[in-house]
Amino acid sequence: PEDGQGDREDDMPSGKMHPRLARLVSYCRGAPFTGFDLSAPKTNVYSLVEKKAYRLAEKSAGRFQQCSSRNLLRIYPNGARFDSSNYDPVTPWRMGCQLVALNYQTPDPPMVLNRALFSANKGCGYVLKPPHLRAGAGAGAVTGDRDDLVRAARVLLEWGADAGRSVLFE
């Protein structure tokens, strides 16, 4: 306020954000996944174990893609993977999942695919989704570049990451 009152810490209710600060902040919140509720707040972030993500992709690919165009979706490995092996990340990527967690300590084919995909953007750790998976685009057919990823992974395995990156992406 102009009069200087209301900006002190003791003027704010405990556990709440000051309204002036709240107007500047955009945030997300973890929420339990109860199905593809497209009326849920866009700030919801859902976490799904790999097996549930695969089942949902098989049963409801279009709704899965619509949900991932509105909300952040995080897929994580099954806790029973005591050997730190990885699941195939391509299905969650094709569904538009933004966070596909892998066990980085295991240099297996899924990690090579991950490296191949993210080397496409000069290794910055971010790859833009295809247009049909972005918000407002609606759900299209389940498409993906699995063959391109597999080819890239083969090059990376055969020639090493630097040679593979220069051949494929520059």
Secondary structure, DSSP 8 states (H G I E B T S, - for coil): -TTSTT-SGGGS-TT---HHHHTT----EE----S--TTS-TTEEEEEEHHHHHHHHHH-HHHHHHHHHHSEEEEE--TT-TT------HHHHHHT-SEE---TT--SHHHHHHHHHHHTTTTSS-----GGGSTTS--------HHHHHHHHHHHHHH-HHHHHHHHH-
